[in-house]
């Protein structure tokens, strides 16, 4: 089975109270659907950084997020992860304020996971920067990682059918 690194936005959206904001509600639905339908198809991992981020905020909400992460193996953090994250930041692929996001990418890449699952499209799954991130990872010898969102896994049975007109 392939391995998926679970980034904080996934458990945050999957466990949050339904939002009245339609775009946020859509993200919540996608995260919940992925968790219900897709997660059993993969080996899931995360990192101590995700645990720390998921622990923030409302205690009841944090407990629900942490419950979702409970039992997932943790990929190591350390000097190699820090160095790769700093390289991502130094190449301006993510802003300094997104240093934690660079650590998620670096940790997943160095751990050799197949997918980093995120709904953070501002910094992590940013289509403008992903080609540069992938080139950098390949140059560093980490070319197996695919950064993606739940939607990319959630095809339907009728994907090849034409929509009703």
Protein Blocks (a to p, Z undefined) as FASTA:
>chain_A
ZZddddfklmmmmmpccdfblklmmmmmmmmmmmmmmmmmpccdddfklmmmmmgcjfkl
mmmmmmmmgopacddddjklmmmmmmmmmnopacfklmmmmmmmmmmmmnopabdcdfbf
klmmgmklmmmmmmmmmmnopakbccddfklmmccfklmpccdZZ
